[in-house]
Amino acid sequence: MGSTLREGLRSGFKTTWILGKVIFPVTLIVTLLQSTPVLPWLMDLLSPVMGLFGLPGEAAIPLVLGNVLNLYAGIGAILSLPLSVKEVFILAVMLSFSHNLFIESGVAAKSGVKLWLIVLVRLGLAVGSAAAIHLLWQGGEEEARYGLAAGAGNAEGSALWEGIKRGFFGVVQTAVIVIPLMVAIQIMKDKRWLDVFSKKMAPVTRFLGLGENTALALTAGLIFGMAYGAGVLLRSIREEGVSRRDASVVFIFLAACHAVIEDTLVFAPLGIPVLPLFLLRLSAAVLLTVAVSQCWKDVSQTGRKDWSHDYRSPL
């Protein structure tokens, strides 16, 4: 148990260091931009588009950073913006569906899934859910409180000092979440609970219209995500002989709902209700996957040839 704890802590601190190198500079830079003409100009330029989702123009910054870089870069940008609970929740939902777009979609492509399909699904879910929340949710107008980072913006001082404080508290808040999470994941690895859990997933895969040989891939994606769990995901798909059809449906599910522990908890410091965020992602994943799986099965039953899996042709 001692070696497991040491390895989990080492992984947690290493991950925090990697993520902190993104969160701190992004938070600092965005905070500094608030005192220059650049941010107001960008807000005016993007306000018409962001307005479709009930967001101010500056909300484009975390969306761009989250998609081009990763989820933590987007969160770092949110920490530097004064937003309402509803606005932060909409951003959280959009970033939950669509973040780290290049790397995570590339993982799907390496498994033989069409790259354009995963990108389209993720962006479509982000845009559609944001528009729906904007139209249907009446409330959440109070200012969002950003956990440890909330107090950083209240003290008077220079923009540089404010940005340093926001960035520091953002990294600390990330460490509080990531380090215990990495320890828990290490315990799951060493105890082989992941293998046990994947066996329990067999009824779920059948409900989703998938073969039982997709259980390990689905479990790895749900727990570790498409980036951290890439090794397990790709290896399980190859070794279990998962068809291209099933691999595509698995990644459609994971496009909507992956890394459910980490990607849910990282939003807790933003002062939003994380349970509805989790339930929204899970519901979207289940409904979309069942619909796609049923339609794909119906098409194959008309006599059309189903895709054979070919890992050499990801696009």
C-alpha positions in Angstrom: 0.0 0.0 0.0 2.9 2.3 0.7 4.3 2.0 -2.8 0.9 2.6 -4.2 0.5 5.8 -2.2 4.0 7.0 -3.2 3.3 6.3 -6.8 -0.1 8.0 -6.7 1.4 11.1 -4.9 4.2 11.2 -7.4 1.8 11.1 -10.3 -0.5 13.6 -8.6 2.3 16.2 -8.1 3.7 15.6 -11.6 0.2 16.1 -13.1 -0.3 19.2 -11.0 3.0 20.6 -12.2 2.1 20.0 -15.8 -1.3 21.5 -15.4 0.0 24.4 -13.3 2.3 25.4 -16.1 -0.8 26.0 -18.1 -3.2 27.4 -15.6 -0.8 30.0 -14.0 0.4 31.7 -17.1 -3.0 31.7 -18.8 -4.7 33.2 -15.7 -2.0 35.8 -15.4 -2.1 36.8 -19.1 -5.9 37.0 -19.3 -6.0 39.1 -16.1 -3.4 41.5 -17.5 -5.4 41.7 -20.8 -8.3 43.0 -18.8 -6.5 46.3 -18.2 -5.6 46.8 -21.8 -7.7 47.7 -24.9 -7.2 44.1 -26.3 -9.9 42.4 -24.3 -12.6 45.1 -24.8 -11.9 44.9 -28.6 -12.1 41.1 -28.6 -15.4 41.3 -26.6 -16.9 43.7 -29.1 -15.9 41.5 -32.0 -17.3 38.3 -30.6 -20.3 39.6 -28.7 -22.8 38.8 -31.5 -21.7 35.1 -31.6 -21.4 34.7 -27.8 -24.8 36.3 -27.4 -26.4 33.3 -29.0 -25.5 31.4 -25.9 -26.2 34.1 -23.4 -22.4 34.8 -22.9 -20.4 38.0 -23.1 -17.8 38.4 -25.8 -14.9 37.7 -23.4 -16.3 34.2 -22.8 -14.7 33.3 -26.2 -11.3 33.3 -24.5 -11.8 30.2 -22.3 -13.6 28.4 -25.1 -10.8 28.9 -27.5 -8.1 28.0 -24.9 -10.0 25.0 -23.7 -10.4 23.6 -27.2 -7.0 24.4 -28.5 -5.1 23.6 -25.4 -7.0 21.7 -22.7 -9.7 21.9 -20.1 -7.4 23.4 -17.5 -6.4 26.3 -19.7 -10.1 27.1 -20.2 -10.7 27.0 -16.5 -7.7 29.2 -15.9 -9.2 31.8 -18.2 -12.6 31.5 -16.5 -11.0 32.3 -13.1 -9.9 35.7 -14.4 -13.4 36.7 -15.7 -16.3 38.2 -13.7 -19.2 36.0 -14.8 -22.6 34.9 -13.4 -23.3 31.4 -12.2 -25.4 30.7 -15.3 -22.6 32.0 -17.7 -20.0 29.8 -15.9 -22.3 26.8 -16.0 -22.9 27.3 -19.8 -19.1 27.6 -20.3 -18.5 24.5 -18.2 -21.1 22.5 -20.2 -19.5 23.6 -23.5 -16.0 22.8 -22.3 -17.1 19.4 -20.9 -18.3 18.4 -24.3 -15.6 20.1 -26.3 -12.1 20.5 -24.9 -8.5 19.4 -25.8 -10.1 18.9 -29.2 -7.0 18.1 -31.2 -5.4 15.6 -28.9 -8.5 13.7 -27.7 -10.0 13.6 -31.2 -6.7 12.4 -32.5 -6.9 9.4 -30.0 -10.2 8.5 -31.5 -8.7 8.7 -35.0 -5.9 6.3 -34.0 -8.5 3.7 -33.1 -9.8 3.8 -36.7 -12.8 6.1 -36.0 -13.5 9.0 -38.4 -11.9 12.1 -37.1 -14.6 14.4 -38.6 -17.3 12.4 -36.9 -15.9 12.9 -33.4 -15.2 16.6 -33.9 -18.7 17.1 -35.3 -20.3 15.3 -32.3 -18.3 17.2 -29.7 -18.8 20.7 -31.2 -22.5 19.9 -31.9 -23.1 18.9 -28.3 -21.3 22.0 -27.0 -23.2 24.4 -29.2 -26.6 22.7 -28.9 -26.5 22.3 -25.1 -25.3 25.9 -24.5 -28.2 27.3 -26.6 -30.7 25.1 -24.8 -29.5 26.1 -21.3 -29.6 29.8 -22.3 -33.2 29.5 -23.5 -34.5 27.2 -20.8 -32.8 28.2 -17.6 -34.3 31.2 -15.9 -31.9 32.0 -13.1 -28.3 31.9 -12.1 -27.8 35.6 -12.4 -25.8 36.0 -9.2 -22.0 36.4 -9.5 -20.0 33.2 -9.5 -17.7 32.6 -6.6 -14.4 30.9 -7.7 -13.5 29.0 -4.5 -9.9 29.8 -3.4 -9.5 32.0 -6.4 -12.5 34.1 -5.5 -10.6 36.0 -2.8 -7.7 36.8 -5.1 -9.7 39.3 -7.2 -11.1 41.3 -4.3 -8.0 42.9 -3.0 -6.9 46.1 -4.5 -3.6 46.3 -6.3 -1.9 46.2 -9.7 -3.2 43.9 -12.4 0.1 42.0 -12.3 -0.2 41.2 -8.6 -3.9 40.3 -9.0 -3.0 38.0 -11.9 -0.3 36.3 -9.8 -2.6 35.7 -6.9 -5.4 34.4 -9.2 -3.0 32.1 -10.9 -1.5 30.8 -7.7 -4.8 30.0 -6.1 -6.0 28.4 -9.3 -3.0 26.0 -9.2 -3.6 25.3 -5.5 -7.2 24.5 -6.1 -6.2 22.2 -9.0 -3.7 20.4 -6.7 -6.4 19.8 -4.1 -8.5 18.0 -6.7 -5.9 16.3 -8.9 -3.5 14.8 -6.2 -6.2 12.7 -4.4 -7.6 11.8 -7.8 -4.3 10.4 -9.0 -3.9 8.5 -5.8 -7.3 6.9 -6.2 -6.6 6.0 -9.8 -3.3 4.4 -8.8 -5.1 2.3 -6.2 -7.6 1.2 -8.8 -4.7 0.2 -11.1 -2.8 -1.8 -8.4 -5.9 -3.5 -7.1 -7.1 -4.4 -10.6 -10.5 -2.9 -9.8 -10.7 -1.5 -13.3 -10.8 -5.1 -14.7 -13.5 -6.0 -12.2 -15.5 -2.9 -13.0 -15.3 -3.5 -16.8 -16.9 -7.0 -16.3 -19.7 -5.3 -14.4 -20.2 -3.0 -17.5 -21.4 -5.9 -19.7 -25.1 -5.1 -19.2 -24.4 -1.5 -19.9 -22.7 -2.2 -23.2 -25.6 -4.4 -24.3 -28.0 -1.6 -23.4 -26.0 0.8 -25.5 -26.1 -1.7 -28.4 -22.4 -2.6 -28.1 -20.5 -5.9 -28.0 -19.3 -7.0 -24.6 -15.7 -6.7 -25.9 -16.1 -2.9 -25.6 -16.5 -2.9 -21.8 -12.8 -2.3 -21.0 -12.5 0.6 -23.5 -15.7 2.2 -22.3 -14.6 1.8 -18.7 -11.1 3.3 -19.3 -12.6 6.3 -21.1 -15.2 6.9 -18.5 -12.7 6.8 -15.6 -9.4 8.1 -17.2 -10.7 10.1 -20.2 -9.5 10.0 -23.8 -6.2 11.6 -23.2 -5.0 10.1 -19.9 -6.7 6.8 -20.8 -5.5 6.7 -24.4 -3.1 3.7 -23.8 -5.8 1.5 -22.2 -8.4 2.6 -24.7 -6.4 1.9 -27.9 -4.9 -1.3 -26.5 -8.3 -2.7 -25.4 -9.9 -1.9 -28.8 -7.1 -3.7 -30.7 -6.7 -6.7 -28.3 -10.4 -7.3 -27.9 -11.1 -7.1 -31.7 -13.6 -4.3 -31.5 -15.3 -3.6 -34.8 -15.0 -0.2 -36.4 -18.8 0.3 -35.9 -18.5 -0.5 -32.1 -15.4 1.6 -31.8 -17.1 4.6 -33.4 -20.1 4.2 -31.1 -17.9 3.9 -28.0 -16.1 7.2 -29.0 -19.4 8.9 -29.6 -20.4 8.0 -26.1 -17.0 9.2 -24.7 -17.2 12.4 -26.7 -20.1 13.4 -24.5 -19.1 11.8 -21.3 -15.5 10.8 -20.4 -13.2 11.2 -17.4 -16.4 11.6 -15.3 -14.6 12.0 -12.0 -11.9 14.4 -13.0 -13.8 16.5 -15.6 -16.7 17.0 -13.1 -14.6 17.8 -10.0 -12.4 20.3 -11.7 -15.4 22.6 -12.2 -16.2 22.6 -8.5 -14.0 25.6 -7.7 -16.0 27.7 -10.2 -19.0 27.9 -7.9 -21.4 26.0 -10.1 -23.6 23.0 -9.4 -21.5 20.0 -10.6 -24.2 17.3 -10.2 -26.5 18.7 -12.9 -23.3 19.1 -15.1 -22.5 15.4 -14.6 -26.1 14.3 -15.2 -26.4 16.4 -18.4 -23.2 14.8 -19.8 -24.3 11.3 -18.9 -27.8 11.7 -20.3 -26.6 13.2 -23.5 -24.1 10.3 -23.9 -26.7 7.6 -23.3 -29.4 9.1 -25.5 -27.0 9.9 -28.4 -25.3 6.5 -28.2 -28.5 4.5 -28.1 -29.9 6.5 -31.0 -26.8 6.1 -33.1 -26.3 2.4 -32.2 -30.0 1.7 -33.2 -29.8 3.5 -36.5 -26.5 1.9 -37.4 -27.9 -1.5 -36.6 -31.0 -0.8 -38.7 -28.8 0.3 -41.6 -26.6 -2.9 -41.4 -29.8 -5.0 -41.4 -30.8 -3.5 -44.8 -27.9 -5.4 -46.4 -25.3 -2.7 -46.4 -21.8 -3.9 -45.4 -20.7 -2.8 -41.9 -17.3 -1.2 -41.6 -14.5 -3.5 -41.0 -11.9 -2.3 -38.5 -8.7 -0.9 -40.1 -6.4 0.9 -37.7 -4.2 2.0 -40.6 -6.9 4.3 -42.0 -8.0 6.6 -39.2 -9.4 9.3 -41.6 
